[in-house]
Amino acid sequence: MNRPDPDIQRSAGTSVPENDASVVGLLRQLTHEVPSLFTKELALAKAEFQASLNTLKAGIAGVAGGAMVLMAGFIILLMAVVYGLSTMMAPWLAALIVGVVVMIIGFVMVQSGKKQFEPSHFKPDRTLDALNKDQEALRRKAS
């Protein structure tokens, strides 16, 4: 029972080098695992983005189908307005008035929609801020 354990003796005799090797081993393991972790994080982000993209595609298809039906109904409604106005004036004049009014409304809508395509709306501000904070934190750690 009082016999010394060879494992304990070995670790007691070489405690400093083993701790040193342990720290070096941990650092080596860290340098191997960080790229792996980064790769796995990128794969996860890619999978999430792909799932979001598939959901977006399905949503766009539904919106496009609904927009086509809505457009057909709108055209029929405009035809009814032209028909109603043609009882009070010449049919060509009724069609001209309705066409001009609809074109003006469409032009205003296009101009307001174009403002949404400015490059500043597509800048990933939060991501850039997070990356800048990470870069600054790494600089502070390195100093």
MIPAMAR-343284 format. One record per residue (C-alpha): x, y, z; residue in one letter. Coordinates in steps of 0.05 Angstrom, whole numbers. Example, Ala and Ser with C-alpha at 12.3 -4.5 7.8 and 13.67 -1.06 7.14 Angstrom:
<rs>
        X        Y        Z   residuo
      246      -90      156         A
      273      -21      143         S
</rs>
This chain:
<rs>
        X        Y        Z   residuo
        0        0        0         M
       57       47       15         N
       90       30      -50         R
       99       93      -92         P
       60       97     -156         D
      108      103     -216         P
       60      152     -251         D
       60      198     -190         I
      135      195     -184         Q
      145      211     -256         R
       98      271     -255         S
      127      296     -189         A
      198      292     -216         G
      183      328     -281         T
      127      375     -261         S
      154      437     -295         V
      169      407     -363         P
      103      369     -363         E
       65      433     -347         N
      105      468     -401         D
       88      413     -451         A
       16      417     -428         S
       13      491     -443         V
       49      482     -509         V
        3      424     -524         G
      -58      466     -509         L
      -32      522     -553         L
      -18      473     -609         R
      -87      444     -600         Q
     -116      514     -602         L
      -80      531     -667         T
     -109      467     -698         H
     -179      476     -671         E
     -190      550     -687         V
     -187      540     -763         P
     -231      479     -756         S
     -281      519     -714         L
     -279      576     -764         F
     -292      527     -821         T
     -350      496     -784         K
     -379      565     -769         E
     -374      583     -843         L
     -409      517     -861         A
     -464      532     -811         L
     -473      602     -839         A
     -475      574     -909         K
     -528      523     -890         A
     -570      576     -855         E
     -563      623     -914         F
     -583      567     -962         Q
     -645      552     -920         A
     -663      626     -918         S
     -653      631     -993         L
     -699      572    -1006         N
     -753      604     -962         T
     -742      670     -998         L
     -751      636    -1066         K
     -816      605    -1044         A
     -840      672    -1018         G
     -821      707    -1083         I
     -859      655    -1124         A
     -921      666    -1081         G
     -916      741    -1086         V
     -905      739    -1161         A
     -966      694    -1172         G
    -1009      740    -1128         G
     -982      801    -1164         A
    -1002      773    -1232         M
    -1073      759    -1208         V
    -1077      827    -1176         L
    -1053      859    -1241         M
    -1107      824    -1280         A
    -1159      849    -1232         G
    -1131      919    -1235         F
    -1134      919    -1311         I
    -1206      897    -1310         I
    -1222      952    -1259         L
    -1189     1003    -1304         L
    -1229      978    -1363         M
    -1292      988    -1322         A
    -1271     1059    -1306         V
    -1259     1073    -1380         V
    -1327     1043    -1396         Y
    -1361     1085    -1342         G
    -1328     1149    -1367         L
    -1345     1133    -1439         S
    -1419     1142    -1422         T
    -1404     1216    -1408         M
    -1351     1230    -1462         M
    -1320     1199    -1523         A
    -1291     1129    -1510         P
    -1222     1148    -1536         W
    -1220     1208    -1488         L
    -1241     1166    -1429         A
    -1186     1115    -1444         A
    -1136     1171    -1452         L
    -1154     1203    -1385         I
    -1151     1137    -1348         V
    -1085     1118    -1382         G
    -1052     1185    -1364         V
    -1075     1182    -1292         V
    -1050     1111    -1284         V
     -983     1128    -1316         M
     -973     1187    -1269         I
     -988     1143    -1209         I
     -940     1090    -1235         G
     -885     1142    -1248         F
     -890     1168    -1176         V
     -887     1097    -1149         M
     -825     1080    -1191         V
     -789     1143    -1169         Q
     -802     1129    -1096         S
     -781     1056    -1105         G
     -716     1076    -1139         K
     -695     1111    -1075         K
     -692     1043    -1041         Q
     -637     1021    -1089         F
     -586     1072    -1065         E
     -519     1038    -1047         P
     -523     1063     -976         S
     -584     1018     -964         H
     -543      956     -981         F
     -484      969     -936         K
     -480      918     -879         P
     -469      969     -824         D
     -478      922     -764         R
     -431      870     -794         T
     -378      922     -809         L
     -384      950     -739         D
     -377      881     -709         A
     -316      866     -752         L
     -284      932     -733         N
     -296      917     -659         K
     -265      848     -667         D
     -205      878     -703         Q
     -196      930     -648         E
     -201      877     -594         A
     -148      834     -629         L
     -102      895     -634         R
     -110      909     -560         R
      -95      836     -543         K
      -34      835     -588         A
       -6      899     -556         S
</rs>
